[in-house]
Amino acid sequence: MKRSNVTMLGLIALTLVAGAAFYVGRTTVQSAPGASMTPGTTPGNDGRKVLYWHDPMVPGPRFDKPGKSPFMDMQLVPMYADSQPTSSGVTISPGVQQNLGIRYATVRRADVSSSFDAIGTVQFDERLNVAVQTRVAGYVERLSVRAPMERVRKGQALATIFAPEWLGPQNELIALQRAGVSPDLVAAARERMRAMSIPGELIRQSEKAGVAQARFVLTAPVSGVIAELGVREGVAVASGVTLFRIAGLEKVWATAEVPEAQALRLAAGQKVQAALQADASQTFAGELKEILPEISSSTRTLKARFEVDNAQGRLTPGMLLRLQVGGARSSRLLVASEAVIRTGKRSVVIVSREGGAFEPREVSLGADLGDDVEVVQGLAEGARVVASGQFLIDSEARLRSVLGNMTASAAPPPTASGSPVSSTPATTGTSHRAEGKVERVEADGITISHGPVASLKWPAMTMGFSRPTPGAFADVKPGDTVRFEFREGGPLGYELLSVERLQPAAKQ
């Protein structure tokens, strides 16, 4: 079979499995139905050495002879020695890379800030609230502000109060002045009226007119809106009762809920740029004042309080603001977010090497910066990674049985006839023993032709076993007769625990 046909079959298989949870069988080398050739022979006599045969639709199992696939209605495909990749990656020709539509991204270092966006709700700045009270009992003769949320200016009249209690002290002062008593007595009368909170302007008016004044006007001490109206015209009021509460609008609060992960990057004094959610052209400057010591158990967010300038009075409570919180700039190693494969337990990228080789590499990630993500460990600046087509490369790798499992699944090994063994799989950790002959020693495992395994109800077969470590059982050579112990696990499905040489390989 020509190499072009092999590539075509591989591309058909990639089309079927791209984007799905790929089937990964235990790596075996079996006799296929209708087999007539042995490893090392070459179909078509093109001089190329065949390592094994496999079904492109079911990548895991390997067969030692050609024939019809026991899984699909198609012939097995050979894997040649000159196309076998390294144990840590896969090599794909430039033509196949182009057909797969692979795009690349370069790991780079850049100065970025730890800024992020948040949505804040405008509220009154309660530090600007002012309470307006009367310190004397009386009656509201006239109410100048009749509804809450009315805007008022500093010095504007709010209400006219009639205070009968103030008539007596004023008449006493006027009488002392007419009697011509000593200035000390007059001064003492004035101090008494000041102690009763009688306004100085009202005292001057009574002295000038010679008549006691009991009506006075309450004015707004600051500009703002009437946030609370606690009185109506004609009612009696008592000393110390709050009649009005004025909320200032020179500055407002924007309260935002910030996720825990981002809240760790906040610090009081950070500058913020705010824009109206309804009109992004209207922007405002602000500053982070405080992070409230309270976290929501349902949303896992903290509340941050930003002070936003509102000198022009365009912001009113209830409006939504989009806040861009600026942070300190720092140099970070970045990679495109689309290049990272997140499995839930780890993050992996596919690194492109020279000669069309690809290698999976686990990385540690930092802050998510939108289209980019920070790389803390696992990549160096200038490294070239795959940004699009990672899963198609993974599919190609599974056809060649070289990349590690990105999705863990396994199938029972086939019998000599090519049908899966009908047995109960051993649980992880249970060991099994067998004897056999070493056929091939590779970096990732050892292929052994062994006899029946009673504990698994396996017939005699040839299959690959993973090494526990890359250098394990270094003294084992092809041709050795061995007694070995293994268990379920490892990249090839089963992992060797011990290997005892019964007869060394004969010297060539």
C-alpha positions in Angstrom: 0.0 0.0 0.0 1.4 3.4 -1.0 2.2 6.1 1.6 -0.3 8.4 -0.1 -3.1 5.9 0.5 -2.1 5.6 4.2 -2.3 9.4 4.5 -5.7 9.4 2.8 -7.0 6.7 5.2 -5.6 8.8 8.1 -7.4 11.9 7.0 -10.7 10.0 6.7 -10.2 8.8 10.2 -9.4 12.3 11.4 -12.7 13.6 9.9 -14.7 11.0 11.8 -13.0 11.5 15.2 -12.2 15.2 15.3 -13.9 17.1 18.1 -15.2 13.8 19.7 -14.0 11.7 22.7 -11.5 9.5 21.0 -11.4 5.8 21.4 -8.1 4.6 22.8 -7.6 0.9 22.9 -4.9 -1.1 24.7 -1.9 -1.4 22.4 -1.7 -5.0 21.2 0.0 -6.8 18.4 -2.2 -9.7 17.2 -2.7 -12.0 14.3 -5.3 -10.6 11.9 -7.8 -12.7 9.9 -6.4 -13.8 6.6 -2.8 -12.9 7.7 0.0 -13.9 5.4 2.9 -11.6 6.2 5.1 -11.1 9.3 6.7 -7.9 10.8 9.6 -6.7 8.8 8.2 -7.6 5.4 7.0 -4.8 3.1 3.9 -4.8 1.0 4.6 -4.0 -2.6 8.3 -4.8 -2.1 9.2 -1.1 -1.8 12.0 -1.9 0.7 10.4 -0.3 3.7 10.3 -2.1 7.0 6.8 -2.6 8.6 6.6 -2.4 12.4 2.9 -3.4 12.7 -0.5 -3.1 11.1 -3.5 -1.2 12.6 -7.0 -0.1 11.9 -7.1 3.7 11.4 -10.7 3.8 12.7 -9.7 2.0 16.0 -6.2 3.3 16.7 -5.2 1.3 19.8 -4.8 -2.4 18.8 -1.7 -3.4 16.8 -1.5 -6.5 14.6 1.6 -8.4 13.6 0.3 -9.4 10.1 -1.9 -7.8 7.5 -5.4 -8.8 6.8 -9.0 -7.6 7.3 -9.8 -5.5 10.3 -11.9 -7.2 13.0 -13.5 -3.9 13.8 -14.3 -2.3 10.4 -15.0 -3.5 6.9 -11.5 -2.5 5.6 -7.9 -3.8 5.3 -5.4 -3.1 8.1 -2.9 -0.3 7.4 0.9 -0.8 7.9 3.0 1.4 10.1 6.5 1.8 8.7 9.7 2.1 10.7 10.7 5.3 8.9 7.5 7.0 9.9 7.6 6.0 13.5 7.8 9.2 15.7 9.6 9.6 18.9 8.0 8.5 22.2 7.3 12.0 23.3 5.6 13.4 20.2 4.4 12.8 16.6 5.8 13.9 13.3 3.3 15.1 10.6 4.3 15.9 7.0 3.9 19.5 5.8 1.2 18.4 3.4 -0.9 16.8 6.1 -0.4 19.8 8.3 -1.8 22.0 5.6 -4.8 19.7 5.1 -5.4 19.8 8.9 -5.5 23.6 8.8 -3.0 24.0 11.6 -2.3 27.5 12.9 0.6 28.5 15.2 1.1 31.0 18.0 4.4 32.2 19.5 5.0 32.4 23.2 6.0 36.0 23.9 6.8 38.3 26.8 4.9 41.6 27.2 4.2 44.3 29.7 0.6 44.0 30.8 -1.5 45.4 33.7 -3.7 43.5 36.0 -6.7 45.6 34.9 -10.2 44.1 34.6 -13.7 45.2 33.9 -16.7 45.2 36.3 -20.2 46.5 36.4 -21.1 48.9 39.2 -24.4 50.4 40.4 -24.5 54.1 41.3 -25.4 54.9 44.8 -25.4 58.0 47.0 -22.2 58.7 48.8 -23.5 58.4 52.3 -20.5 60.4 53.7 -22.0 63.5 52.0 -25.4 63.1 53.6 -26.6 66.0 55.8 -29.5 65.8 58.3 -31.5 69.0 58.8 -33.2 69.3 62.3 -34.8 71.9 64.5 -33.6 72.2 68.1 -36.8 73.7 69.4 -40.3 72.5 69.5 -42.7 74.3 67.2 -44.9 74.1 64.1 -44.2 74.0 60.4 -46.0 77.1 59.1 -44.8 76.8 55.5 -43.1 73.9 53.6 -40.9 75.0 50.7 -39.8 71.5 49.6 -42.8 69.1 49.4 -41.4 65.9 47.8 -38.5 63.5 48.2 -35.7 63.5 45.5 -36.2 67.2 44.8 -32.9 69.0 44.0 -31.9 71.8 46.3 -29.1 74.4 46.3 -27.1 75.5 49.3 -28.9 78.2 51.2 -32.3 77.4 49.6 -35.3 77.7 52.0 -36.7 74.4 53.1 -39.4 75.3 55.7 -40.6 78.1 58.0 -40.9 77.1 61.6 -42.9 78.9 64.4 -41.2 78.4 67.8 -43.2 79.8 70.7 -40.5 78.8 73.2 -38.2 81.5 71.8 -40.5 84.4 72.6 -39.7 84.6 76.3 -35.9 84.9 76.1 -36.1 87.5 73.4 -38.6 89.6 75.3 -36.4 89.4 78.4 -33.4 90.7 76.3 -35.4 93.6 74.9 -36.6 94.5 78.4 -33.1 94.6 79.8 -31.9 96.8 77.0 -34.8 99.2 77.6 -34.1 99.3 81.4 -30.5 100.4 80.8 -29.0 97.7 82.9 -25.3 96.9 82.9 -23.8 95.5 79.7 -22.9 92.3 81.6 -26.6 91.5 82.1 -27.4 92.1 78.5 -24.5 89.9 77.4 -25.6 87.1 79.7 -29.1 87.2 78.2 -27.6 86.9 74.7 -25.5 83.8 75.8 -28.6 82.2 77.2 -30.5 82.6 73.9 -27.4 81.1 72.0 -27.5 78.2 74.3 -31.1 77.6 73.3 -30.0 77.5 69.7 -31.8 80.7 68.7 -30.2 81.8 65.5 -28.0 84.9 65.8 -29.8 86.5 62.8 -33.1 86.1 64.6 -31.6 87.8 67.8 -30.4 90.7 65.7 -33.8 91.1 64.1 -35.6 91.2 67.4 -33.1 93.8 68.9 -33.5 96.0 65.8 -37.3 95.8 65.7 -37.8 95.8 69.4 -40.2 92.9 69.0 -39.6 89.2 69.7 -39.3 87.1 66.6 -40.7 83.5 66.8 -40.6 82.5 63.1 -37.4 81.4 61.4 -36.5 79.7 58.1 -34.6 76.4 57.8 -32.2 76.5 54.8 -30.3 73.8 53.0 -26.7 73.6 54.3 -25.4 71.8 51.1 -26.5 71.3 47.6 -28.0 67.9 46.6 -31.3 66.1 46.6 -33.9 65.5 49.3 -33.2 61.9 50.1 -35.6 61.9 53.1 -38.6 64.1 53.8 -39.9 63.6 57.4 -42.3 66.5 57.8 -45.5 68.0 56.3 -46.9 71.5 56.4 -48.9 72.4 59.6 -47.6 69.6 61.8 -45.9 70.0 65.1 -42.2 69.2 65.4 -40.2 68.3 68.4 -36.6 69.2 69.2 -34.0 66.9 67.7 -36.3 65.4 65.0 -34.8 65.1 61.5 -37.0 67.0 59.1 -34.9 66.6 56.0 -31.9 64.5 54.8 -30.0 65.9 51.9 -27.7 63.6 49.8 -24.8 65.3 48.1 -24.2 64.6 44.4 -20.7 66.0 43.9 -19.4 62.5 44.2 -21.2 59.2 44.1 -20.4 55.6 44.9 -20.3 52.8 42.3 -20.6 49.5 44.1 -19.4 46.5 42.1 -19.4 42.7 42.9 -15.9 41.4 42.2 -15.0 37.6 42.0 -12.6 36.4 44.7 -9.8 35.8 42.2 -9.9 39.3 40.9 -10.5 40.9 44.4 -7.0 39.7 45.4 -5.6 42.2 42.9 -7.5 45.1 44.3 -6.0 47.8 46.6 -7.4 51.0 48.0 -6.4 54.0 45.8 -6.5 52.2 42.5 -7.7 54.5 39.7 -10.8 53.5 37.7 -12.3 54.8 34.5 -16.1 54.6 34.4 -18.5 54.8 31.5 -22.2 54.7 31.3 -23.6 51.3 30.4 -26.2 53.1 28.3 -23.8 55.6 26.6 -20.1 54.6 26.5 -19.2 58.1 25.3 -19.9 59.6 28.7 -16.9 58.7 31.0 -16.0 59.6 34.6 -12.9 59.3 36.7 -12.9 57.5 40.0 -10.9 55.7 42.7 -11.3 52.5 44.7 -12.1 53.6 48.2 -12.6 50.3 50.0 -13.4 46.6 49.7 -16.2 45.7 52.0 -15.4 42.9 54.5 -18.3 40.7 53.3 -18.5 37.9 50.8 -21.5 36.4 49.2 -21.8 32.7 49.9 -23.9 32.1 46.7 -21.9 34.1 44.2 -18.5 34.0 45.9 -18.0 37.7 45.2 -16.9 40.7 47.3 -18.3 44.2 47.1 -15.9 47.0 46.1 -16.8 50.6 46.6 -15.5 53.1 44.0 -15.8 56.9 44.4 -16.7 58.5 41.1 -16.6 62.2 40.3 -20.1 63.7 39.5 -19.4 67.4 39.5 -21.8 67.9 36.5 -24.6 65.9 38.1 -25.0 63.5 35.2 -25.0 60.4 37.5 -28.1 59.4 39.5 -28.5 56.4 41.9 -29.5 53.2 40.1 -27.5 53.9 36.9 -25.1 51.2 35.7 -21.5 52.0 35.1 -18.9 49.9 33.3 -15.7 50.1 35.4 -12.2 49.5 34.1 -10.0 49.0 37.0 -6.3 49.7 36.3 -3.5 47.8 38.0 0.2 47.8 38.1 2.1 46.9 34.9 4.5 43.9 34.9 6.3 41.8 32.4 4.6 38.4 31.8 5.0 35.4 29.6 1.9 35.1 27.4 0.4 32.5 25.1 -2.8 32.6 23.0 -5.7 31.3 25.1 -6.9 29.1 22.2 -3.6 27.2 22.2 -4.3 25.8 25.7 -6.2 22.5 26.2 -7.8 22.5 29.6 -8.8 19.0 30.8 -10.0 20.0 34.2 -7.0 18.5 36.0 -4.2 20.0 33.9 -3.5 22.4 31.1 -1.7 21.2 28.0 -0.3 22.8 24.8 1.1 21.2 21.7 4.6 22.4 21.0 5.9 22.5 17.4 9.5 21.4 16.9 11.8 21.2 14.0 11.1 18.7 11.2 7.3 18.8 11.6 7.4 17.1 15.0 4.8 17.9 17.7 5.1 17.4 21.5 2.4 17.7 24.2 3.6 19.7 27.2 1.9 20.4 30.5 1.9 24.1 31.6 1.0 26.1 34.7 -1.2 29.1 33.9 -1.6 32.4 35.7 -4.0 35.3 35.0 -6.5 35.1 32.2 -6.1 38.2 30.0 -8.8 37.7 27.5 -7.3 36.5 24.2 -4.0 35.7 26.0 -3.3 33.8 29.2 -0.2 34.1 31.4 2.2 31.1 31.4 3.9 30.6 34.8 5.7 27.3 34.0 6.2 24.9 31.2 7.1 27.2 28.2 10.0 29.5 27.3 9.8 32.8 25.4 9.8 32.2 21.6 8.4 28.7 21.7 6.0 27.8 18.9 2.7 26.2 19.9 -0.3 25.0 18.0 -3.2 27.5 18.2 -5.7 25.6 16.0 -5.9 21.9 15.1 -4.7 20.4 18.4 -7.3 17.7 18.5 -6.6 16.8 14.9 -2.9 16.4 15.8 -4.0 14.3 18.8 -6.1 12.1 16.4 -3.1 11.6 14.1 -1.0 10.8 17.2 -3.5 8.2 18.3 -3.3 6.6 14.9 0.4 6.1 15.6 -0.1 5.4 19.3 2.5 7.9 20.6 0.8 10.8 22.4 -0.4 10.2 25.9 -4.1 9.9 26.7 -5.9 13.2 26.7 -9.1 11.3 27.3 -8.8 8.1 29.2 -10.7 5.1 27.8 -9.7 1.6 27.0 -11.0 -1.6 25.3 -10.3 -5.2 26.0 -7.4 -6.7 23.9 -8.5 -8.7 20.9 -8.0 -12.4 20.6 -6.0 -14.1 17.9 -9.1 -14.0 15.7 -9.3 -10.2 16.1 -12.5 -10.2 18.4 -12.3 -8.5 21.8 -11.9 -10.8 24.7 -15.1 -11.4 26.6 -14.0 -11.2 30.2 -14.3 -9.1 33.3 -11.4 -6.5 33.3 -9.1 -6.6 36.2 -9.3 -3.7 38.7 -6.4 -1.3 38.8 -3.8 -2.6 41.2 -4.5 -6.4 40.7 -1.4 -8.1 39.3 -1.2 -11.0 36.9 1.7 -13.4 35.9 2.7 -14.9 32.6 5.6 -16.3 30.6 6.7 -15.4 27.1 9.3 -14.3 24.6 10.4 -10.7 24.2 9.7 -9.6 20.6 10.7 -5.9 20.7 12.1 -3.4 23.2 11.1 0.3 22.7 11.4 3.4 24.7 7.8 3.4 25.9 7.4 -0.4 26.4 8.3 -4.0 25.8 6.4 -6.2 23.3 6.0 -9.8 24.6 4.5 -12.9 22.9 3.1 -14.7 26.0 1.0 -17.7 26.8 -2.5 -17.8 28.2 -3.3 -15.6 31.3 -5.8 -17.5 33.4 -6.6 -14.6 35.8 -7.8 -12.5 32.8 -9.1 -15.5 30.7 -6.7 -14.4 27.9 -5.5 -16.7 25.2 -1.9 -16.7 24.0 -1.1 -13.4 22.3 1.5 -10.8 21.5 1.0 -7.4 23.0 2.9 -4.4 24.3 3.4 -3.6 28.0 4.4 -0.2 29.4 7.5 0.3 31.4 7.0 1.8 34.9 10.0 4.1 34.2 11.9 4.9 30.9 15.0 3.0 32.1 13.3 0.0 33.7 14.3 -3.5 32.8 17.3 -2.3 30.7 18.9 -5.7 30.6 16.0 -7.3 28.8 16.7 -7.9 25.1 14.6 -9.2 22.1 14.6 -13.0 22.1 14.7 -13.4 25.9 12.4 -15.9 27.5 10.9 -14.1 30.5 8.6 -14.6 33.4 6.8 -11.3 34.2 4.2 -9.7 36.4 1.9 -6.9 35.2 -1.2 -4.9 36.1 -3.7 -2.7 34.4 -2.3 0.9 33.8 0.2 2.9 31.8 0.0 4.4 28.3 -0.2 1.0 26.6 -3.0 -0.3 28.8 -1.0 -2.7 31.0 2.2 -2.0 32.9 5.1 -4.3 33.9 5.8 -4.8 37.5 8.7 -7.3 37.3 10.6 -9.1 34.5 12.7 -12.3 35.2 14.9 -13.6 32.4 14.6 -17.3 32.1 16.7 -17.7 29.0 18.8 -14.8 27.4 18.6 -14.2 23.7 20.9 -16.2 21.6 23.9 -14.2 20.2 23.7 -13.5 16.5 
